[in-house]
Amino acid sequence: MPFLSMIIAAAGRGRRLGREVNKVFLPLAGKPMLAYSLAVAVASPLVDEIIIVTRPDDIPLCRQVVAGEGAGKVKAIVAGGAERQDSIAEGLKAVARAAEWVAVHDGARPFLTPALLEKTILAARTTGAAIAALPVKETIKQGGEAGIVAATLDRKGLWSAQTPQVFRREWLVDAYREAAEKGWQATDDAALVERLGYPVKLVPGEETNIKITTPGDLVLAGALLVGEK
């Protein structure tokens, strides 16, 4: 079986949630948010090791979460950087030399399912890279000056990116090297890989695979957990 390392990005802040603490450690139904996706990664037979990237001050708290999940697969807890891209770059440095593939997942997406993780990994093996994503359903407006609509975009073919995102290790390493050298910035890993011309497969994501960003997202997360019971 190909060796896969999974990086979980857990170095975010809770500013848009109105919280001072790192949002991935906020409780959801009595468990830290991070624990949910971590448990899926630990249980997956397709994941060989896990790297968690978090804020330097949160490393002790992260260790507690890992201990609570009995996560023997967690190879390292790494201090992240100022931005998400910086944090993933640090996580890549800790990936085992044996790793042929790297998956990246947001710790603030607690509703990762085993099925979605497996689908994305298997799709990446056919093309070299794959990401979970959802077709855009809403009408998309491009804003102009003074908040006036500049254009209405054709939503056909538009997708909203999620995680997990899975790549050949050398593709992701090359993309991050180029980004560092040329000053590229992107909001997800696939955008950097795409800039090198590598194909990235779109895998139908899940509506419940939400990223917790706002107070409304926390309310929705609570409702989703109640619905699972």
N, C-alpha and C positions, 0 to 999 in steps of 0.2 A: 504493500500500500504506500502511495506517495506520502511523504512527511509534510504535515501542515501545521504551521504555527499561527495562532490566533491572537491578534492584538486587540485588547479592549480599551477604548479611549475613555478614561474616567478622570480627566483633569479639568473638567468644566467648572463653571461657577454658577451660582444661583441668582444672578442679578435680575434676570427677567422674571424670575419666580418671586422676587422680593425677599430672598433669603441670603444670609451671609455665608452659609455653609455650602460646601460642594454638593450639588443637587443629587449626585449618584448615591449619596449616603442618606438621603431623606427616606423615612420609612414609608413603605407601601404595604398595607395589611400586616404590619408588624415586622417586616423584613426590609433591609436596606435595598433601595432600587437596584443597585449593582448586583445584588445576589441573584436576581432572576435570570439575567442573561448569562451570568457566570455559571449557574447550575446547568443551563442548556449546553454550554461549551464543554463543561466537565463531562457530561453524560454522552457527548457525541463520540462515536467510534472513529469519526473522520478527523477529529482534532487531536493532535499529538502533544501539543504544549500550548500554554496560555501565557501571554505577557500582558500585564495590566500597567497602563500608564496613568499616573495620577499626579496631583500637585505634591510638591515635596513635603509640605506640612501634613498631608493626608496619608502618607505612607503607613504610619502606625494604625490608623483607622481602617485602611485597606487590608492590612494584615489580619485584623479582627474579622472582617467579612470573609476573607479567604479561609481562615481557620473554621469559621462557622459552617462553611459549605464543604469542608473536608476536601478542598481542591488540591489534590496531589499533582494535578497537571500544571499548576501555576509554577512556571519556571522562575519568573522574576516579577517584581513590582518596581517599576522604573519612574523616576522623577520626570515629569513632562516639562514642556517649554511654555512660552508666553501665549502661543496660538496652537490650535489643534494640529496644524501641519507640523509645527515644531515638535509636538508631543509624539506624533506617529513616527517622525524621523528618529527620535530617541528610542522608541519601541523597536524599530527595525534593527537597531544596533544590538539588541539583546536576543534576536532570533537565532535559533540554533543553526549551525553551519549545515546540518543535514536537511534543513527545511527546503523543499522544492516549491511550496506554495505558502502564501500568507493571506489570511483573512483578517479584515478589519471590521470591528463592530463598535457602535456607540454604546457606552454604558448607560446612557440616558434613554435607551430603547429597551425597556424591561420585558417587552412581550415578544421577544424573539422565540420562534418555535423550532423544534427539531426539524420539522419538515422544510421550513424555509432555509435554514442553514444547510441542510443536505442538498436541496435543489440548487442552491447557489454554488456550492462547492463542485457538484457534479457538472454544472453548466460551464464553470470556469475550466474544467479539465478538457472540454471540447474546443474551446476558443482561446484559452490563455488568460481570460479575465471575464468576470461576470459580476453584476450588481443586482440587488433587489431593487425594484422600482415599481411605481404605480402609474398607469396612464392618467394624464391630467383630465379631470372631469369638468372643472369650472372654466368659464370664459376668462381668458387671461388678457389683462389690459397693461399696456406699457405707459407708465406715467411720464409726463413732461414737466415743464416749468410751472410753478405755482399750483402743482397738483392737478393740472389739466391732462386728460387722456391724450397721449401722443399717437397711440395706435392700438388696435385690437388684434392680437396675435391669433393665428390659426392654431388651435390646440391639437389638431391632428398630428400625431407623431411625437407629441410632447409627453415626457414622463417625469414624474417626481421621484428623485433618487432617495433611496433608503440605505441602510446597512442591514445585513452584512455585504461587504464587497470583497471579492476574492481574486487574487492575481498570482501569476507566476512570480516567484520571488525576484528573479532577475529583472523582470519588467518594472516591478514596484521600486526596487533599489535604483534602477536606472532613472526612473521618473523623479525620484526624490533627489538624486544627485544633480540632475539637470535643473530642477527647481531651485536648489541651493545656489548653483553656479549662475543662473540667469535671473534670479529674483522672482520666479513665478510664484503666485499665490492662488490657491484654489480652496473651495469650501468642502470638497470631498476628494478622496484619493483617486477615483476614476478620472477626474478631470486632468490630473497630472499625467496619468498613463495615456490618456487619449491624445495629449499634446505630442507624444512621441510617435503617434500613428498606429498604436496597437489597437486591435479590435476589442471592444468590451460588450459582452452579451447582456441584454436586458432580461432579467428573470422576474416574472410577475410576483410582486411583493404581497403583503397582507395589510388590509385596512387597519388592523389592530396593532401593527408594528409601528406605533407612534413614538415620536421623540418628545420627551418631557421637557418643555421649554417655558411654558407660561402657567400661571395658576389654573387656568382652564384645563390644561393638559393633566394636571394633578387630579382634578375632579373627574375627568374622563377615565384616567387610569384606575381610580377607585371604583368607578362603575364597572369597568371591564373585569376587575378582580372579583367583584360581587357576582357578576354574571357567570364567572367560571365555577362558582361554588354550586 
